[in-house]
Amino acid sequence: MAAMGRAARGWARSQPCALALAAALAVCAFYYLGGGGETFSSATRRLRATPPAPAHRHPQRGGGEAAAGGRDLHLLMMFTKAERSPALRAKGQAALRSLLRHGRLGGADALHLHLVTEGASRDIGLGLLRDLLRGAAFRHQVIVHDVNELTEKLFPIVEAMQKHFSAGSGTYYSDSIFFLSVAMHRIMPKEVTQIIQVDLDLKYKTNIRDLFDEFDNFPEGAVIGIAREMQPVYRHTFWQYRRENPQTKVGDPPPDGLPGFNSGVLLLNLEAMRQSKLYNQLLEPTMVQKLTEKYHFKGHLGDQDFFTMVGMEHPELFHVLDCTWNRQLCTWWRDHGYSDVFDQYFQCEGEVKIYHGNCNTPIPED
């Protein structure tokens, strides 16, 4: 999530019944016509948890799985409360437009866009995707996940860690969605073996297909690909541990230090996560408690905090992405006590592939 904070289901019965039927037929017609001739599908994807949560599939042009020899590219983003935030809608539109502008997929590849959303945001998001995907030159499909249903499945898994990595002192049911990436291997269908989760405040400057190729660079034992945090966030968070361990690299800047991670761009090897005994042990409440006590850790950035803390103890679980894949732009900590060391964290050499406008920082225009 962004470094300084994160950014409905059901059908109402109506009278007369004929109006409801007409509305349903209109929706079917919308997806049929907007999808390039494919029949509308309202079939649900049964997720792994019990009881299973549905993910409604809306095939667009060319929908379905990748052709023989191709690659299924699963990309997930959250799009909630958009009806209340014109700024969020604008960010989503800009991110998707840049992603699709630079997207160059092989003829046998298929891009599966997973949208985690609810209520009015669902209609806004689908309308946005319909417009942007119209005429796309590659096979693609939109899969909608209801945020409330995912939260219901996540809460039992991540409840114990929320008090350590959420703002405030309580454990709130609604906060569970900020830990989706942590337990996605237990939520997604097993046939989804890899997925990339991204924030909305991004701007893509290169082909998204190249980011999926980073999965091929994972060293043995790694389950997650993630870039370093580019502010001294965790120099601050680990202050007590650093004071007690003055020789530690925890919280120090790169290239030799351990500045922590930023979860704006996440490569999740779901199959490796499922198979990793170590990773799944680290999800257990006793292990989370043990590590938070060791590092005196109290964060507020959800999954990013969990990955950062685990990375201090078990760096072998992570493939570190180059900073150009998540070039963060937020400079909040430069003006809040860390101006003397800020540039050591913030520097990033190389041609930027993805800009990350975290903490509402403007992204450079083309």
NUZASE-354602 format. One record per residue (C-alpha): x, y, z. Coordinates in nm, 4 decimals, always signed. Each point is the difference from the previous one (the first is absolute). Example, Ala and Ser with C-alpha at 12.3 -4.5 7.8 and 13.67 -1.06 7.14 Angstrom:
+----------+----------+----------+
:        X :        Y :        Z :
+----------+----------+----------+
:  +1.2300 :  -0.4500 :  +0.7800 :
:  +0.1370 :  +0.3440 :  -0.0660 :
+----------+----------+----------+
//
This chain:
+----------+----------+----------+
:        X :        Y :        Z :
+----------+----------+----------+
:  +0.0000 :  +0.0000 :  +0.0000 :
:  +0.1007 :  +0.3618 :  -0.0246 :
:  +0.2579 :  +0.0922 :  +0.2613 :
:  -0.2174 :  +0.2448 :  +0.1884 :
:  -0.3234 :  -0.1803 :  +0.0021 :
:  -0.2456 :  -0.1789 :  -0.2142 :
:  -0.1734 :  +0.1251 :  -0.1952 :
:  -1.6154 :  -0.8814 :  -0.2257 :
:  -0.1292 :  -0.2789 :  -0.1054 :
:  -0.3539 :  -0.1449 :  -0.0253 :
:  -0.2903 :  +0.0937 :  -0.2169 :
:  -0.2951 :  +0.1938 :  +0.1344 :
:  -0.3359 :  -0.1514 :  -0.0734 :
:  -0.2225 :  +0.2327 :  -0.1915 :
:  -0.3555 :  +0.0286 :  -0.1225 :
:  -0.1088 :  -0.0825 :  -0.2516 :
:  +0.2107 :  -0.3094 :  -0.0725 :
:  +0.0039 :  +0.0868 :  -0.3675 :
:  +0.2192 :  +0.3022 :  +0.0730 :
:  +0.2555 :  -0.2142 :  +0.1775 :
:  +0.0060 :  -0.2447 :  -0.2887 :
:  +0.0444 :  +0.2830 :  -0.2469 :
:  +0.2898 :  +0.1402 :  +0.2008 :
:  +0.1697 :  -0.3387 :  +0.0107 :
:  -0.0386 :  -0.0421 :  -0.3746 :
:  +0.1420 :  +0.3476 :  -0.0527 :
:  +0.3109 :  -0.0914 :  +0.1999 :
:  +0.0420 :  -0.3184 :  -0.2053 :
:  -0.0332 :  +0.1994 :  -0.3201 :
:  +0.2572 :  +0.2529 :  +0.1246 :
:  +0.2686 :  -0.2632 :  +0.0557 :
:  -0.0886 :  -0.1877 :  -0.3155 :
:  +0.0318 :  +0.3059 :  -0.2212 :
:  +0.2935 :  +0.1506 :  +0.1898 :
:  +0.1924 :  -0.3265 :  +0.0034 :
:  +0.0396 :  -0.0440 :  -0.3707 :
:  -0.2710 :  -0.2626 :  -0.0443 :
:  +0.0711 :  -0.2416 :  +0.2857 :
:  -0.2982 :  -0.1138 :  +0.2016 :
:  -0.0343 :  +0.1623 :  +0.3402 :
:  +0.1042 :  -0.2247 :  +0.2869 :
:  -0.1225 :  +0.0428 :  +0.3552 :
:  +0.1513 :  -0.3302 :  +0.1113 :
:  +0.1825 :  +0.0232 :  +0.3306 :
:  +0.3513 :  -0.1116 :  +0.0762 :
:  -0.0038 :  -0.1977 :  +0.3228 :
:  +0.2868 :  +0.1130 :  +0.2176 :
:  +0.1996 :  -0.2232 :  +0.2270 :
:  -0.1408 :  +0.1005 :  +0.3406 :
:  -0.3118 :  -0.1550 :  +0.1564 :
:  -0.2640 :  +0.1093 :  -0.0666 :
:  +0.1394 :  +0.0980 :  -0.3398 :
:  -0.0181 :  +0.3586 :  -0.1210 :
:  -0.0971 :  +0.0708 :  -0.3599 :
:  +0.2019 :  +0.1977 :  -0.2526 :
:  -0.2255 :  +0.1026 :  -0.2867 :
:  +0.1537 :  -0.0317 :  -0.3449 :
:  -0.0730 :  +0.2535 :  -0.2732 :
:  +0.1726 :  -0.1096 :  -0.3235 :
:  +0.1110 :  +0.2826 :  -0.2272 :
:  +0.1414 :  -0.0211 :  -0.3492 :
:  +0.1714 :  -0.3312 :  -0.0537 :
:  -0.0679 :  -0.1071 :  +0.3658 :
:  +0.0882 :  -0.3371 :  +0.1453 :
:  +0.3304 :  -0.1652 :  +0.0680 :
:  +0.3198 :  +0.0487 :  -0.1905 :
:  +0.0383 :  -0.1946 :  -0.3195 :
:  +0.2391 :  -0.2935 :  -0.0190 :
:  +0.3560 :  +0.1173 :  +0.0599 :
:  -0.1143 :  +0.3293 :  +0.1501 :
:  +0.0061 :  +0.1303 :  +0.3528 :
:  -0.2857 :  +0.0923 :  +0.2305 :
:  +0.0882 :  +0.3394 :  +0.1494 :
:  -0.2023 :  +0.0691 :  +0.3155 :
:  -0.0006 :  +0.3612 :  +0.1214 :
:  -0.1966 :  +0.1117 :  +0.3067 :
:  -0.0925 :  +0.3460 :  +0.1237 :
:  -0.2382 :  +0.1357 :  +0.2623 :
:  -0.2665 :  +0.2492 :  -0.1001 :
:  -0.2227 :  +0.0912 :  +0.2947 :
:  -0.1872 :  +0.3131 :  +0.1129 :
:  +0.0519 :  +0.1447 :  -0.3480 :
:  -0.3473 :  +0.1548 :  +0.0008 :
:  +0.1154 :  +0.2313 :  +0.2811 :
:  +0.3356 :  +0.0937 :  -0.1488 :
:  +0.0453 :  +0.1656 :  -0.3391 :
:  +0.3755 :  -0.0036 :  +0.0697 :
:  -0.0009 :  -0.3780 :  +0.0356 :
:  -0.1938 :  -0.0401 :  -0.3238 :
:  +0.2495 :  +0.2235 :  -0.1763 :
:  +0.2942 :  -0.1996 :  +0.1364 :
:  -0.1556 :  -0.3260 :  -0.1081 :
:  -0.0685 :  +0.1303 :  -0.3472 :
:  +0.3530 :  +0.1370 :  -0.0385 :
:  +0.1584 :  -0.3219 :  +0.1249 :
:  -0.2052 :  -0.2246 :  -0.2262 :
:  +0.0444 :  +0.2258 :  -0.3003 :
:  +0.3797 :  -0.0037 :  +0.0364 :
:  +0.0023 :  -0.3762 :  +0.0612 :
:  -0.1985 :  -0.0691 :  -0.3156 :
:  +0.1881 :  +0.2566 :  -0.2079 :
:  +0.3289 :  -0.1787 :  +0.0609 :
:  -0.1385 :  -0.3531 :  +0.0159 :
:  +0.1399 :  -0.2292 :  -0.2683 :
:  -0.1046 :  -0.3595 :  +0.0529 :
:  +0.0797 :  -0.3031 :  -0.2105 :
:  -0.2810 :  -0.1270 :  -0.2190 :
:  -0.0431 :  -0.3047 :  +0.2231 :
:  +0.0085 :  +0.1944 :  +0.3302 :
:  -0.3088 :  +0.1038 :  +0.1957 :
:  -0.0241 :  +0.2855 :  +0.2508 :
:  -0.2385 :  -0.0710 :  +0.2893 :
:  -0.0874 :  +0.3213 :  +0.1858 :
:  -0.1254 :  -0.0709 :  +0.3523 :
:  -0.2014 :  +0.2864 :  +0.1466 :
:  -0.0623 :  -0.0044 :  +0.3770 :
:  -0.2965 :  +0.2294 :  +0.0478 :
:  -0.3521 :  +0.0513 :  +0.1334 :
:  -0.3310 :  +0.1735 :  -0.0596 :
:  +0.0092 :  +0.3109 :  -0.2126 :
:  +0.3770 :  -0.0296 :  -0.0440 :
:  -0.0589 :  -0.3255 :  -0.1859 :
:  -0.2097 :  +0.1700 :  -0.2666 :
:  +0.2461 :  +0.2887 :  -0.0287 :
:  +0.2954 :  -0.2337 :  -0.0326 :
:  -0.1631 :  -0.2247 :  -0.2563 :
:  -0.1096 :  +0.2981 :  -0.2044 :
:  +0.3540 :  +0.1337 :  +0.0081 :
:  +0.1452 :  -0.3301 :  -0.1103 :
:  -0.2605 :  -0.0421 :  -0.2716 :
:  +0.1011 :  +0.3312 :  -0.1539 :
:  +0.3744 :  -0.0505 :  +0.0343 :
:  +0.0033 :  -0.3603 :  -0.1192 :
:  -0.2119 :  +0.0662 :  -0.3056 :
:  +0.2126 :  -0.0930 :  -0.2984 :
:  +0.2890 :  -0.1408 :  +0.2070 :
:  +0.2338 :  -0.2042 :  -0.2173 :
:  +0.0408 :  -0.2876 :  +0.2436 :
:  -0.2160 :  -0.2618 :  +0.1687 :
:  -0.1382 :  +0.1222 :  +0.3296 :
:  -0.2570 :  -0.0668 :  +0.2666 :
:  -0.1361 :  +0.1886 :  +0.3007 :
:  -0.0671 :  -0.1934 :  +0.3219 :
:  -0.1878 :  +0.1793 :  +0.2778 :
:  +0.0509 :  -0.0885 :  +0.3669 :
:  -0.2359 :  +0.1373 :  +0.2630 :
:  +0.2026 :  +0.1683 :  +0.2744 :
:  -0.2442 :  -0.1078 :  +0.2715 :
:  +0.0205 :  -0.3643 :  -0.0983 :
:  +0.3791 :  +0.0073 :  -0.0112 :
:  +0.0102 :  +0.1696 :  +0.3393 :
:  -0.2159 :  -0.2754 :  +0.1434 :
:  +0.2561 :  -0.2567 :  -0.1116 :
:  +0.3067 :  +0.2012 :  +0.0974 :
:  -0.0989 :  +0.0989 :  +0.3512 :
:  +0.0567 :  -0.3389 :  +0.1682 :
:  +0.3439 :  -0.0258 :  -0.1644 :
:  +0.1329 :  +0.3495 :  +0.0698 :
:  -0.1928 :  +0.1073 :  +0.3100 :
:  +0.2908 :  -0.0650 :  +0.2355 :
:  +0.2475 :  +0.2070 :  -0.2036 :
:  -0.2273 :  +0.2993 :  -0.0532 :
:  +0.0644 :  +0.1459 :  +0.3445 :
:  +0.3703 :  +0.0171 :  -0.0841 :
:  -0.0263 :  +0.1506 :  -0.3479 :
:  -0.3146 :  +0.2170 :  -0.0008 :
:  -0.0615 :  +0.3577 :  +0.1088 :
:  -0.1596 :  +0.0330 :  +0.3431 :
:  +0.0003 :  -0.2435 :  +0.2867 :
:  -0.2869 :  -0.2293 :  -0.1002 :
:  -0.0519 :  -0.2822 :  -0.2480 :
:  -0.2633 :  +0.1065 :  -0.2480 :
:  -0.1750 :  -0.2389 :  -0.2353 :
:  +0.0163 :  +0.2486 :  -0.2871 :
:  +0.3792 :  +0.0278 :  +0.0268 :
:  +0.0441 :  -0.3603 :  -0.1132 :
:  -0.0115 :  +0.0935 :  -0.3670 :
:  +0.3316 :  +0.1850 :  +0.0433 :
:  +0.1564 :  -0.3424 :  +0.0620 :
:  -0.1369 :  -0.1652 :  -0.3132 :
:  +0.3435 :  -0.0584 :  -0.1502 :
:  +0.1226 :  -0.1720 :  +0.3166 :
:  -0.2558 :  -0.2809 :  -0.0303 :
:  -0.0979 :  +0.0102 :  -0.3664 :
:  +0.1399 :  -0.3484 :  -0.0532 :
:  -0.2763 :  -0.1272 :  +0.2263 :
:  -0.2722 :  +0.2010 :  -0.1742 :
:  +0.0643 :  -0.0313 :  -0.3724 :
:  -0.0889 :  -0.3165 :  -0.1950 :
:  +0.2934 :  -0.2383 :  -0.0270 :
:  +0.0165 :  +0.0375 :  -0.3760 :
:  +0.1156 :  +0.3591 :  +0.0555 :
:  +0.3680 :  -0.0623 :  +0.0707 :
:  +0.1391 :  +0.3538 :  -0.0341 :
:  -0.1557 :  +0.3432 :  +0.0400 :
:  +0.1202 :  +0.3580 :  +0.0177 :
:  -0.1761 :  +0.2377 :  +0.2396 :
:  +0.0400 :  +0.3729 :  -0.0638 :
:  -0.1111 :  +0.3247 :  +0.1562 :
:  -0.2142 :  +0.2399 :  -0.2002 :
:  +0.2354 :  +0.2969 :  +0.0325 :
:  +0.2397 :  -0.1317 :  -0.2629 :
:  +0.1072 :  +0.1071 :  -0.3461 :
:  +0.1427 :  -0.2621 :  -0.2327 :
:  +0.2847 :  +0.0933 :  -0.2338 :
:  +0.0721 :  -0.3451 :  -0.1383 :
:  -0.1650 :  -0.3231 :  -0.1065 :
:  -0.1733 :  -0.1750 :  +0.2915 :
:  +0.1006 :  -0.3307 :  -0.1619 :
:  +0.3603 :  +0.0752 :  +0.0995 :
:  -0.0997 :  +0.0216 :  +0.3659 :
:  -0.1499 :  -0.3487 :  -0.0175 :
:  +0.3343 :  -0.1209 :  -0.1344 :
:  +0.1473 :  +0.0895 :  +0.3408 :
:  -0.1623 :  -0.3159 :  +0.1363 :
:  +0.2608 :  -0.1905 :  -0.1994 :
:  +0.2742 :  +0.1741 :  +0.1998 :
:  -0.1190 :  -0.1172 :  +0.3422 :
:  +0.2798 :  -0.1826 :  +0.1827 :
:  -0.0754 :  -0.3369 :  +0.1567 :
:  -0.2132 :  +0.0418 :  +0.3103 :
:  -0.1322 :  +0.3446 :  -0.0911 :
:  -0.3786 :  +0.0350 :  -0.0036 :
:  -0.0542 :  +0.3767 :  -0.0386 :
:  +0.1538 :  +0.2693 :  -0.2214 :
:  +0.0032 :  +0.3498 :  +0.1490 :
:  +0.2013 :  +0.3229 :  -0.0191 :
:  +0.1759 :  +0.1762 :  +0.2848 :
:  -0.1675 :  +0.2826 :  +0.1887 :
:  +0.1489 :  +0.3285 :  -0.1215 :
:  -0.0468 :  +0.2071 :  +0.3145 :
:  +0.1384 :  -0.0490 :  +0.3531 :
:  -0.3398 :  -0.1291 :  +0.1161 :
:  +0.1473 :  -0.3068 :  +0.1650 :
:  +0.3063 :  +0.1773 :  +0.1344 :
:  -0.2655 :  +0.1749 :  +0.2084 :
:  -0.2171 :  -0.3047 :  +0.0740 :
:  +0.2929 :  -0.2155 :  +0.1138 :
:  +0.1485 :  +0.2764 :  +0.2175 :
:  -0.0008 :  -0.2046 :  +0.3218 :
:  +0.1508 :  -0.3089 :  -0.1616 :
:  +0.2653 :  +0.2164 :  -0.1643 :
:  +0.0846 :  +0.1640 :  +0.3305 :
:  +0.0399 :  -0.3397 :  +0.1681 :
:  +0.1982 :  -0.1365 :  -0.2972 :
:  +0.2228 :  +0.2847 :  -0.1201 :
:  +0.1819 :  -0.2209 :  -0.2545 :
:  -0.3178 :  -0.1151 :  -0.1731 :
:  -0.0785 :  +0.0664 :  -0.3643 :
:  -0.3729 :  -0.0008 :  +0.0784 :
:  -0.1431 :  +0.3314 :  -0.1170 :
:  +0.3236 :  +0.1112 :  -0.1675 :
:  -0.0044 :  +0.1293 :  -0.3609 :
:  +0.1046 :  -0.2039 :  -0.3036 :
:  +0.2098 :  -0.1402 :  -0.1448 :
:  +0.1328 :  -0.1684 :  +0.3151 :
:  -0.2846 :  +0.0757 :  +0.2404 :
:  -0.3497 :  -0.1431 :  +0.0439 :
:  -0.2391 :  +0.2921 :  -0.0547 :
:  -0.3131 :  -0.2168 :  -0.0086 :
:  -0.2456 :  -0.0508 :  -0.2832 :
:  -0.2690 :  +0.1946 :  -0.1844 :
:  -0.3054 :  -0.1976 :  -0.1091 :
:  -0.1162 :  +0.2260 :  -0.2841 :
:  +0.1124 :  -0.2679 :  -0.2463 :
:  -0.0137 :  -0.3618 :  +0.1181 :
:  +0.0882 :  -0.3163 :  -0.1893 :
:  -0.1650 :  -0.2919 :  +0.1773 :
:  +0.1069 :  -0.3483 :  -0.0994 :
:  -0.3118 :  -0.1614 :  +0.1414 :
:  +0.1125 :  -0.3532 :  -0.0688 :
:  +0.3289 :  +0.0589 :  +0.1808 :
:  -0.1880 :  +0.1662 :  +0.2873 :
:  -0.2249 :  -0.3047 :  +0.0292 :
:  +0.2938 :  -0.2369 :  +0.0049 :
:  +0.2264 :  +0.1988 :  +0.2331 :
:  -0.0153 :  -0.1503 :  +0.3475 :
:  +0.2008 :  +0.2925 :  +0.1351 :
:  -0.2255 :  +0.2691 :  -0.1438 :
:  -0.3166 :  -0.1632 :  +0.1313 :
:  +0.1545 :  -0.0460 :  +0.3432 :
:  +0.0677 :  +0.3739 :  +0.0080 :
:  -0.3732 :  +0.0659 :  -0.0369 :
:  -0.0716 :  -0.1737 :  +0.3293 :
:  -0.0898 :  +0.2356 :  +0.2878 :
:  +0.2781 :  -0.1350 :  +0.2220 :
:  +0.2646 :  +0.0727 :  -0.2646 :
:  -0.1345 :  +0.3472 :  -0.0698 :
:  +0.0038 :  +0.0750 :  +0.3721 :
:  +0.3546 :  -0.1324 :  +0.0345 :
:  +0.1363 :  +0.2187 :  -0.2789 :
:  -0.1842 :  +0.3155 :  +0.1036 :
:  +0.1391 :  -0.0398 :  +0.3501 :
:  +0.3533 :  -0.0602 :  -0.1275 :
:  -0.0047 :  +0.3093 :  -0.2202 :
:  -0.2261 :  +0.2120 :  +0.2273 :
:  -0.2113 :  +0.0483 :  -0.3102 :
:  -0.3203 :  +0.2015 :  -0.0211 :
:  -0.1012 :  +0.1125 :  -0.3453 :
:  -0.3024 :  +0.1348 :  -0.1842 :
:  +0.0552 :  -0.0942 :  -0.3642 :
:  -0.1608 :  -0.3441 :  -0.0126 :
:  +0.1617 :  -0.2592 :  -0.2260 :
:  +0.3029 :  +0.2210 :  -0.0586 :
:  +0.0868 :  -0.0097 :  +0.3701 :
:  -0.0372 :  -0.3772 :  +0.0157 :
:  +0.2252 :  -0.0553 :  -0.3015 :
:  +0.2560 :  +0.2459 :  +0.1358 :
:  +0.0199 :  -0.1682 :  +0.3405 :
:  +0.0165 :  -0.3488 :  -0.1508 :
:  +0.2653 :  +0.1210 :  -0.2441 :
:  +0.2272 :  +0.1016 :  +0.2862 :
:  -0.0132 :  -0.3545 :  +0.1348 :
:  -0.0304 :  -0.2011 :  -0.3222 :
:  +0.1257 :  +0.1966 :  -0.3021 :
:  +0.0161 :  -0.3231 :  -0.1986 :
:  -0.3787 :  +0.0123 :  -0.0419 :
:  +0.0228 :  +0.3132 :  -0.2159 :
:  +0.1198 :  +0.0890 :  -0.3466 :
:  +0.0926 :  +0.3680 :  +0.0207 :
:  -0.1227 :  +0.1953 :  -0.3023 :
:  +0.2101 :  +0.2785 :  -0.1414 :
:  -0.1129 :  +0.3430 :  +0.1171 :
:  -0.0985 :  +0.0885 :  -0.3561 :
:  -0.2934 :  -0.2432 :  +0.0276 :
:  -0.1440 :  +0.2019 :  +0.2893 :
:  +0.1500 :  +0.3481 :  -0.0138 :
:  -0.1689 :  +0.1557 :  +0.3041 :
:  -0.0368 :  +0.3776 :  -0.0008 :
:  -0.1169 :  +0.0808 :  +0.3541 :
:  +0.2404 :  +0.2237 :  +0.1948 :
:  -0.1950 :  +0.0345 :  +0.3262 :
:  +0.2794 :  -0.1281 :  +0.2215 :
:  +0.2489 :  +0.2502 :  -0.1407 :
:  -0.1942 :  +0.2741 :  +0.1759 :
:  -0.0665 :  -0.1950 :  +0.3194 :
:  +0.3323 :  -0.0557 :  +0.1674 :
:  +0.2085 :  -0.1897 :  -0.2558 :
:  +0.1267 :  +0.2610 :  -0.2445 :
:  +0.3625 :  -0.0920 :  +0.0764 :
:  -0.0365 :  -0.3588 :  -0.1266 :
:  -0.3015 :  +0.0239 :  -0.2272 :
:  +0.1846 :  +0.0033 :  -0.3325 :
:  +0.1782 :  -0.3250 :  +0.0863 :
:  -0.3382 :  -0.1740 :  -0.0070 :
:  -0.1617 :  +0.2013 :  -0.2798 :
:  +0.2615 :  -0.0319 :  -0.2735 :
:  -0.0811 :  -0.2320 :  -0.2901 :
:  +0.2172 :  -0.0403 :  -0.3070 :
:  -0.1242 :  -0.1277 :  -0.3330 :
:  -0.2905 :  +0.0587 :  -0.2356 :
:  -0.3236 :  -0.0047 :  +0.1984 :
:  -0.2435 :  -0.2745 :  -0.0993 :
:  -0.2784 :  +0.0778 :  +0.2504 :
:  -0.0526 :  +0.3241 :  +0.1901 :
:  -0.1754 :  -0.0220 :  +0.3367 :
:  -0.1692 :  +0.3226 :  +0.1091 :
:  -0.0355 :  -0.1030 :  +0.3632 :
:  -0.1325 :  +0.2439 :  +0.2630 :
:  -0.1791 :  +0.1838 :  -0.2816 :
:  +0.3233 :  +0.1119 :  -0.1657 :
:  -0.0479 :  +0.1189 :  -0.3605 :
:  +0.1485 :  -0.2290 :  -0.2637 :
:  +0.2100 :  +0.1594 :  -0.2773 :
:  -0.1837 :  +0.0589 :  -0.3252 :
:  +0.1172 :  -0.1683 :  -0.3166 :
+----------+----------+----------+
//
